[in-house]
Amino acid sequence: MRVPDMSEPTRRTLLVTSAASALTLGSVSFAHAADTPGGDRTETVGGTLPPGSPDFVYLPVEIPRGVREIHVSYAYERPAVPAGTQGNALDIGIFDQRGTGLGGKGFRGWSGGARKEFFLRADAATPGYVAGPLKAGTWFVVLAPYTVAPRGLTYTVTITLRFGAPLPTPRPVYPPERAEGRGRAWYRGDCHLHTVYSDGRRTPAEVAALARAAGLDFVATTEHNTHAGHGAWADLAGDDLLILLGEEITTRNGHVLALGTDPDTFVDWRYRARENRFGHFAREIRRAGGLVVPAHPHATCIGCAWKFGLGDADAVEVWNGPYTPDDEVSLAGWDAALARGRWTPAMGSSDAHRDPDRVGTPQTVVLADDLSREAILEGLRAGRSYVAESSSVSLDLTVTDGRGRSAGIGERLRVAADEPVTVRLAVTGAPEGGTVRFVTDQGVLHTAPAGGPVEWVTTAAYATYVRAEVRRPATLPPLPGALAALTNPVFLGGEGRLSPGTR
């Protein structure tokens, strides 16, 4: 039975004027709280963050011995603002007594703006937060003003400590790194998904069921700025579904997927492009066995567009959810980089959060030696993949020379510059009235109806690479219709500057 708090909460008003990237406030103390066994202790503090506030504001909380549960809630004002002006949005998370140093050793959870309260115990925690011992020392509630209205962001934070003996922390169990598969084959997956462990509304079980219904062979869990949900997927994997672990690192200058990392890997997000820190964290992702994949690089939401460049990327998400104009811009930027000699494989994912978001729209189809974490990531890294709007669409792109040698998606056909080669695309499930386009470093050089196999003859001198697009009928000619599918390129000629894997 909960013992009521015996004292009124205290309130301190704090006005922040610093423009640094982070600020630490005065600490919240529960002095002598541990001297009285049992019961709850509550403190409430408040403040106002002006426009131009630091990205991260840390509220130190002195946690005494004997705490069984930490509960935090917060609220903030949302005044009306003029049209075209950003209102208030405030994110929240927490770090433990190991501190707030970049790298996240003290990280214990993040919910962004998706929740107004959370708890931590040794045996359990709110989704997005990490269960474990509640050791005495200075903890830090982190407030992140995403946007601030012209008159400022006034907030309150309430911390409640509940005392008592802790329960044991369960050992997490993670999904297996291999499913049954079909040997070397094309496998369909969705590598950008959210659940209740960040700002999604579906449970992992609901997402797994939708993935199976969409005909997927693998999915990746990529919650915003937390790894706390990794242990929630073990019972949802099976011979028919491989589950990869990861995180969507949500910085103020763009989002990036840490895809297929080791279990319990956390990657920090508290930096901007101007701080020149991302290369360090990209290497951290690879050390954990994962791929670095910038997500929706030209998305229009605040802080979503990718500003770090592709120099550290293993692949890039050029198609995110239902096809929209920002995806068209992402595709054009990716293709321009190809023409300049930068080969970064393209991917597509649903970024599904809630109904009516469709898991597997779009999906990345990868040629892999088997249905395992290692093989899938290797296929994605090599660009042996294409993107399709659903499991009903399949592509087969090959380039063949006069001697019968051929190369497929993500491969290179080494031929003399003037030797004719035949490009062939077979499409299953093409949309009615759709169009096939062969795209090279010069642009679109061949188009045809998408109703059957399409062939085109070219040379390496004319096209250093060829990739294919399947488009829906145009709605605003001369602009092309929305994508139904696209492939990574097949490269022609010698190694040159465009060999697969060049970054």
Secondary structure, DSSP 8 states (H G I E B T S, - for coil): -----SS-----EEE----SSEEE---EE-TTGGGS-SSEEEEEEEEEE-TT--SEEEEEEEE-TTEEEEEEEEEE------TT----EEEEEEE-TT---TT-TTEEEEEETS-SEEEEESS-B-TTB------SEEEEEEEEEEE--TT-EEEEEEEEEEES------------SB----SSEEEEEE--B--TTTT-SS-HHHHHHHHHHTT-SEEEE--BT--TTGGGSGGG-BTTBEEEEEEEEEETTEEEEEES--TT--------GGGT-HHHHHHHHHHTT-EEEEESTT--STTTS--S-STT-S-EEEEESS--HHHHHHHHHHHHHHHHT----EEEE--B-STT--TTSSEEEEEESSSBHHHHHHHHHHT-EEEESSTT-EEEEEEE-TTS-EEETT-EE---TT--EEEEEEEES--TT-EEEEEETTEEEEEEETTS-EEEEE-TTT-SEEEEEEE---SSTTS---EEEEE--EEESSSTT--TT--
